[in-house]
Amino acid sequence: MRELDHILLPQTEETSEFPLPVAEDWDELVQKSQKLCELIDKHLDFESKLQGRELRPMTLCPEQKVSLISDLAAV
């Protein structure tokens, strides 16, 4: 069966670059993601203080969700 592996298995290109590149702008994407996560945390903290209980994105009312999305779009 080993003799047929090269016929049955798809040929893949070997790369000598490790770690494998995920995206060309990976560092920039990570920084943007960090900023967005910080913004979501701050937004939820603010809303939690107004309501006096801990909030999660699923527990936000439609108006709060729109506010969160507009904040994210601005960033």
CYANA upper distance limits for C-alpha pairs under 8 A (distance plus 0.5 A):
  1 MET  CA      5 ASP  CA      7.16
  4 LEU  CA      8 LEU  CA      6.62
  5 ASP  CA      9 LEU  CA      6.04
  6 HIS  CA     10 PRO  CA      8.02
  6 HIS  CA     11 GLN  CA      7.87
 17 GLU  CA     21 PRO  CA      8.37
 22 VAL  CA     26 TRP  CA      7.30
 25 ASP  CA     29 LEU  CA      6.77
 26 TRP  CA     30 VAL  CA      6.69
 27 ASP  CA     31 GLN  CA      6.77
 28 GLU  CA     32 LYS  CA      6.72
 29 LEU  CA     33 SER  CA      6.56
 30 VAL  CA     34 GLN  CA      6.63
 31 GLN  CA     35 LYS  CA      6.82
 32 LYS  CA     36 LEU  CA      6.72
 33 SER  CA     37 CYS  CA      6.62
 34 GLN  CA     38 GLU  CA      6.67
 35 LYS  CA     39 LEU  CA      6.67
 36 LEU  CA     40 ILE  CA      6.70
 36 LEU  CA     72 LEU  CA      7.03
 36 LEU  CA     75 VAL  CA      7.84
 37 CYS  CA     41 ASP  CA      6.67
 38 GLU  CA     42 LYS  CA      6.65
 39 LEU  CA     43 HIS  CA      6.51
 39 LEU  CA     71 ASP  CA      8.29
 39 LEU  CA     72 LEU  CA      7.79
 40 ILE  CA     44 LEU  CA      6.61
 40 ILE  CA     68 LEU  CA      7.71
 40 ILE  CA     72 LEU  CA      8.33
 41 ASP  CA     45 ASP  CA      6.54
 42 LYS  CA     46 PHE  CA      6.62
 43 HIS  CA     47 GLU  CA      6.76
 43 HIS  CA     68 LEU  CA      7.30
 44 LEU  CA     48 SER  CA      6.39
 44 LEU  CA     54 GLU  CA      8.49
 44 LEU  CA     55 LEU  CA      6.58
 44 LEU  CA     56 ARG  CA      7.33
 44 LEU  CA     57 PRO  CA      8.04
 45 ASP  CA     49 LYS  CA      6.77
 45 ASP  CA     54 GLU  CA      8.21
 45 ASP  CA     55 LEU  CA      8.16
 46 PHE  CA     50 LEU  CA      7.04
 47 GLU  CA     51 GLN  CA      6.82
 47 GLU  CA     55 LEU  CA      7.76
 48 SER  CA     52 GLY  CA      6.08
 48 SER  CA     53 ARG  CA      5.75
 48 SER  CA     54 GLU  CA      5.63
 48 SER  CA     55 LEU  CA      6.08
 49 LYS  CA     53 ARG  CA      7.46
 55 LEU  CA     59 THR  CA      6.59
 55 LEU  CA     60 LEU  CA      7.56
 56 ARG  CA     60 LEU  CA      7.36
 57 PRO  CA     65 LYS  CA      8.01
 60 LEU  CA     64 GLN  CA      6.11
 60 LEU  CA     65 LYS  CA      6.42
 61 CYS  CA     65 LYS  CA      6.71
 62 PRO  CA     66 VAL  CA      6.69
 63 GLU  CA     67 SER  CA      6.74
 64 GLN  CA     68 LEU  CA      6.63
 65 LYS  CA     69 ILE  CA      6.64
 66 VAL  CA     70 SER  CA      6.59
 67 SER  CA     71 ASP  CA      6.68
 68 LEU  CA     72 LEU  CA      6.74
 69 ILE  CA     73 ALA  CA      6.58
 70 SER  CA     74 ALA  CA      6.65
 71 ASP  CA     75 VAL  CA      7.05
